[in-house]
Amino acid sequence: MIGAAGGVLLLGGLAWWGATRDLSTGVIALLAVGAVLIGLYVAIHGRDLIAWGSTRSARRGSAATIQSIAIIGILGVVNWASVQYGGKLDLTNAKRYTLADQTRKILGSLDRDVKIIAFFPSRLDGDPFSRGTKALLQEYAGASKRVTIEFIDPEINPGAARQYDIKAVPVTLFTSGERKEETTGLTEQDFTSARLKLTRTEKKKVYFLQGHQERDPDSAQQGGMNVISQALKRENYVVDKLSLLATSTVPADAAVVVIAGAKVKALEAEVKAIGDFLDAGGHVLFLLEPKVETGFEPLLDRWNVTVGNDLVIDPARNLSGDGLTPAPLPQQGHRISSSLTDVVLPGTRSITPKVGATGANVATSSLLKTTERGWGEVTLTGGAKFDEGTDLKGPVSVAVAVNRTDPVPSMSPGATPTAVPADAPKVPKGRAVIVGNVEFASNTLAGQVIGNRDLFVNSVNWLAEEEDLISIRAEPQAAPSIVLTNQGEFLVFITVVLLVPLSVIAVGVSIWWQRR
């Protein structure tokens, strides 16, 4: 019993040290008591141990033990070497322990030196979350030669804390010259946001149109858009509301105007104000809803976009077998959608670029499309089915980006190219993104489906001409919900319910057949 107790205490002490990497008093006590108990056991039963060691079974056991110790030692040396001199391999699907694409782009584009000063008390070093945060900040320093980092314990060096007016810890400062940004957050989103605010002196303004029962960017309810609003603020935008009933024109400081799910038709004066804003080079994000007339349809038609009076259904790729909640495929031909992951649009109408439209100097590009089995249902009565000649055949476009371009030389077959005069007036480059659904950007879905959030923020970045910010963003550290399309659910079913059990049965039958 003494030997067994000693062995348990030794293993417990080693496990405690391995988990905390801190040779605390408790760890030392466990190791010491365990060693003493094992020493007493050896002193009491020494002769018996010697006699047992001379037996054949003991020699075999000793060889196996020595081999096990050697393998464990080799693995320990390899692990130590990889920590000291090697990199890391992030095998998580979302790359949760690797800097996001957006963070790397931002750090790679630095044109000035940035110093990170992290105030972390040393007493928190035993906390895994604190260690992980420090490792994350080291990743920032390793991603750019312009970034340096310094860790300060404010309890050991209170003078430094007073110098930077630090009131609470842990806190991280991003400094460049005379400018500094402070964040008490401990996630990659917090750090990247602070870095953006440090070096981007201009804060562009995003207005959400109000007065037609649109979604509220300040609302934290399920149907609100507070999650999206906070995501924009992290990227250094200012979010505000706009009523065109109070003013006849869009404010001059508007970088982007968002029309998020209007349910009441806009007045002619409001439509004209948005149209004038676009014609003058403005940028608008239209989030529409099925079977709702907003009053902006003729304006979008003039910009070579057809808004379908339908409801898009896709039985091949959707959420949980619900064809009315398609998971459209991101298209690779545009900056907004080329880096998107899965997107879910519960209840969407078709948004289609006009084919062969000419004379408006407007370029259109589809961002999201259903599979070929999808269609736009015009008359949904009873069971949903595709009606040839009436419904819109798939693949159906449900999101479009459009921008006005400068006039181009004529390139008609057989015609002599007509050059545009150098002194010809430049056409203002207005931009618009039109999505046939607004629910995707609600707090419920934008917080759970990362692709939904990225679709909205990427669209705003492209509209605001901040293309360098378009990429995959860091995920929140809380474990995200698993959102499976019907294809994903089928794959899980085949693997777990069929392939794994059948494989086990096959192995069992094979062993029985060999032994019979």
N, C-alpha and C positions, 0 to 999 in steps of 0.2 A: 504493500500500500504506500510505503514511504517513497519508493522509486516511481510508482505511477503518479503520485501527487507531484513529485519533483518534475517529472516529464511534462505534466499538464501545465505547471507554472512556467516552465521554460518556454514551451510553445506559446502560451498566452502572452508572455512578455515580448517574444519575437514578433507575434502578430500585431500587438499594440504598437511596437516601434515601427513595423512596416507600414501600418495604416497612417500614423501621424508623422513619421520621420522626426520625432522629437524624443530624445533620450531623457524623459522626465523622471521625476522621483518615483512615480508608480512603476514605470518600466524597469528601472534599476532594481527596485524592491522585488518585483516578480522574478527577475533573472537571478538575483542573489539568493533568494529563498529556495528557488528551484534547484540551483547548483548545490546548495548546502544539503538539501534532502537527498539528491542523487548521490552526493559524496557519502552521506551516512549509510545509504543503502549498500554502496560498494564496500564500505568498511565492515558492515555487519555480515554480508553474504559473499565476501571475497573468495573464500575457498570453493563455495558452490559454483560461483561464476567461472573460476579457473577449470573446475572439473567439467562443467558444461561446455566450455570452449574447446575442449579436446575431442569432443564427439564429432561424428561425420556431419550430422545435420547442422551443427553450429558452424562448421567450416563453410558449408554451402550458404547458410544465412549470412555469414560475415562477408562472403564474396558478393552476394546480392546487395548487401548494405553498402559496401564500398562502391559498387557500381552506381547505386542510386545517389550516393553523396557526390560522386564525380559528375554525374549528369546535372544534378542541382547546382553544383559549383560552376560548371560550364555555362549553364543558363544564366546564373547570376552575373558572371563576367560579361556575357553578351549583353545582358540588360544594362549593366553599368556603362559599358562602352557606347551603347546606343544613346543613352541619356547624355553622356559627356560629349560625344563626338558626332553622333548621327543626327538625322532629321527626325521627322515624325510622319506617320502614315495614317491619314484620317479616312477610315472606312465607313463612316456614317453616310447615309444616303444624301442628307442635306448639307454635308460638310460643315457640321456644327462647330468643329474645332479647327477650322481653317478660315482665314480672313475672307470675307465675301468679295465677289468681283468688284462691287462698287467701291469698297474700301481700298482695294489694291489700285483701282483706277485713280481714285482721288489722291492717294499717297504718291503714285507714280507721276502725277502731273504737278507736283509741288514745284514752285519757282522760288521758294524762300526757305530758310532754315526754320524748323519748328522744334521746340524743346518741350518734352512732356515731363512735368514734375508731379509725381504721385506721392501723396501723403498717406502712408499706410503704417499703422502701429505694428511693431515687430511681434507683439503678443498675438496678432491675428494670423501669424505665419502657419500655425497649425491647422487653420481652417481651410478645408479643401477649396471652398469658393474663393477665398482670398488668394490662395495660390494660383487658382485658375485665372483670376483677373490679372494678376501680375504677369503670368505667362502670356496672356492676351496682349498686354501692353508691350511686352518684349517683341511680339509679332509685328506690331506697328513699327518699332525701331528697326527691325530686320527687313521690312518691306521697302524702305527708302533710306538712302544715304543722308538725306536732309533731316531725318528725324533722329533725335537723341532723347534719352530717357534717364531720369534720376529718381530714385526712391528715397524718401525722407521719412524717418520716424519722428513725428511731431512731439512724442513724449521724451525722446532722447535729445532732440534738437528743437526746443520750443522757440528759439530765436528765429529760425527759418519760417515757422508757422506764423509768427507775428509779422515777419517781413512781408508775407503774401496775404496777410489778414485772413488766415484760415480760422473759421469758427467751429467747424465740426469735421470729423474724419470718419471713414476714408473719403478723400476728395482728390480729384485729378485736375491739374492745370495744364492747358495747352497754351504755350507762349510763343510769340514771334515778334521780335523787336519790342515795341512798346505795347503791343496788343496782347490780351490774354482772354481766354475763355475758361470758365470753371464748370465742372460737372460733378455731381455727387452720385450719378449713375455708375453702374459697374458692368454695363453690357457693351457690345460692339456698336450697337445703335447709338448709345449715349456718346461714346468716344468719337465716332465718325461725325456725328452731328456737331459736336464741339469743334472738331477740326474744320468743318465747313464754315461755321460761324466765325472762326478765327481769321481765315484768309479771304472770305468773300464779304467784302464791305457792303455790297449792294444786296438788299433784301427785296426780291420781287414779290408783287402782290397778286394773290389769287382771290377773285371775287366769286361768291356763290350767289346766283340770282335767286331772289325771293319774290313772293307775291302770287305764286301759281301752285301752291301746295308742294313745293319742291322739298327734298330732303334737307334736314337741318345739320349743318356742319358742327354745331355745338352740342347736339343731342347725344347722350350716352345710351339712349334706348336702343333696342335691337334694330329698329329701322333707321336710326340716325346715322350720321357719318363722322362721329367724333374720332374713330380710329383712323380714318383717312385724313382728317384734319390734322391730327397729331403727327402722322407720317409726313405730311407736307411741311409742318413746322420744323421737324427734325432735319429737313433738307434746306432749311434757311428761308422758307417762304413765309410771308405774312398772309394770314387767312382773314377775310372779311366778308360781309354780306352786302348785296347790292339790290336796290329797288329802282327799277326804271320808271316807276310811277312817281317817284320823288324827283328824278332828274331825267332829262330827255336824251342824255348821251352817256356813254360808258366813261367812267373817270379816266383821265389821262395816265394815271399811274397803274392802270390794270395791265398786268402781264398776261393773265389768263382769266377768262370768264367761264364759270362752270354752270351749266343748266342741268340740274340733277333731278330728273323725274318729274317734270312739270305735269300736273293733272288738269290744269285749267288753261284754255287757249289764251295765248298772249295777245295783247292789243296790237293793232297795226303800228302804232308809234313805237312799241317795244321791239317788234320785229325789225322795224326800220333802224332802230338804234343799234341792234346787234349786227344787222347787215352793213351799216355804215362802218361799224367797228372792224368788221372783217375786211371790207374793201380798203380801209385805211391801213391794213397790215396787222390787224389785231388777231387774237388767238382765242378760240372758243372750244370748249369740251361739251358736247351734247350727249347726255345720258337719257335715252327715251324709254318709253314703256309701251307694250303692245296695246293696240286698239285705242290709243289716246292721241287725239289731235292736239298738237301743241301750237300750231300757227307758224312754226319754223320750217315746215315741209317744203313750201315753195322756195324759200331761201336756200335750202340744202339742194334742191333740184337745180337751182342756178349754179351751184358749186359741183355739179356732176355727180350727185349722190341721190339714189332713189331709196326712200324710206318705205318699206313694205307694210301694207295693212294686213298683217298676218301674224301667226304664232309659229315659231320655229320648233320643229320636233326632230329628234335624232334617236332612233331606237338602237343605233350601233354604239354610240359613245355618249354616255350620260351619267348622272349621279344616281347610284343605287337603283338602276333599272327604270328610272323615271324619264321617259322620253321628252317630257316638257322641261326638264332641267338638263339641257345639253352641256357637254364639256367640250367645246369646240377646239379645234387644232390651231395653235399659234402658227402664223405664216412667217416664213423666213425672209421675206423681201423687204422688211421695214425695221428700223432701229427699235421701235416700240415693242414689237412682238418677237424679235429674233431670240431674245434671251428669256422669254417667259416659260414658266412651268405650267402645270395644269390650271385651267381657268374654268369656273362653273358659272353659268348664266341661267338662273331659274326664271323662266318665262321671258323670252326675248323675241323681238321682231327682226325681220331681215333688214340689213343695211347693205345696199349693193352699189358698187361703182358703176357709173354709166359706161357702157361699152361703145367705143368709137365716138365719144363726144369730142367735139372740136371747137376751136374759136374762143375758148375762155382762158387759155393758158393755165389750166388747172390740172395738176397731177394727182391721181387717186391711187390708193393702195389698200387692199383688204388686209386686215390684221388678224381676224379670226374666221375660220370656216368650219362648218359641220363636215361629217363624213359624206360620202356619196349617197348613203342611205337616208340622210336627213332631207327634210323638205320644209317649205313654208306653207303652213295650213291656213287657207283663206277663210274657209267656212267650217269651223269646228263644231259639229253637231253630232252627238253620240260618240261612237268610237272613232279615233283618229286614223285616217288612212289617206294615202296619196292619191289625189285625183288628177289624172293627166289632163293638161290643158287649162286647169284652173289653179292648182297649187304651184309654188315655185320649186323646181327640181333641184336637188342637192348636187354637189356641195353648196351650201347656202352661206353667204357672207353675213356676219352679224356685227362686224365692227370695221370701220373704214377710217383711214387717215387721208386728209386732202390738204394740199398746199398750192398756192398760186406761184407760178414761175415767171421768169422773164420771158419775153417773146423769143422764139427760136427761128432760125432761117428756114425757109420753105424747102422741103426735101421730097416733093411729090415726084413720082416716077416720070422721067423724061423732061422735067422742068428744071430750069436754071435756078440754083439756090439763090434766094434773095437775102442778102445780109441785112441785119438790123443796124441802122445808123448808130455810130458811137455816141451821138448826142441825143439819142431817143430817150424819152423819159422812162425811168425804171418803174415797173409795176410794183406796188407794195406787196410784200410776200405774206399775205394772210395765211393762217393755218387753222384747221379744224380737225377734231377727232369726233366721230359719231359712233356710239355704241347703242345697240338696240335693247339695252337692259340697264336698269339702275340698281337693282337689288344686289348685284355682285359687289357693289361698293358699300353696302350697309355694314354696320358694326358686326353683325353676326358672321357674315361671310368674309369680309375683309380681314377680320381677326383670325379666322380659321384657315382660309385658303390663301396661301402666300402669293400664288399667281394672280389672284384678284386684286390684292393690294398693289402688286407690281404693275399690273395693267393700268391702273388709275394713275399711279405716281409717274410711271414711264411716260404716259400720255401728257401729263402736265409738264414734265421736263422737256419733252420734244416741242410742245406748244410754246413754252417759254424760251426756247432755243438754248436749253441747257443740256445738250446731247451727251456731254461727258458724264452726266449723272445717271444716264440710262444703263441699268445693269441689274443683276440679281442682288438684292439687299440682304443684310444680316437678318437672321431670324431671331425672334425673341427667345430668351433662354428658357422660358417655360416650354415644356414639351408640347408641340403642336398636335392638334387633333388629326387623326388619320382620315382623310377624305378619299374614298375609293370610288372610281368610276365602275360601271357595270362590267367592263373588261377586267379591271383589277379584281373585283369580287369573284369573277369566274375563275381567274388564275389561282386565287387563294383556295377556292373550293377544290379545284382539280388537284392542287398540290397536297393540301392537308387531308382532304377527305378520301381521295382516291390514290394518288401516287405513293404517298408515304405508307399507308396500311398495306397496299398491294406489294410494295417492295419488301416489307417485313414478312408477309406471307410467302413470297417467292423465295426469300432466303431460307425460311423455315422448311419449306417443301424440298428445297435443294439439299439441305443437310440431312433431312429424313431419308431422301432417296439414296444418298451415298452410304448411309449407315444401315439400311434395311437388309 
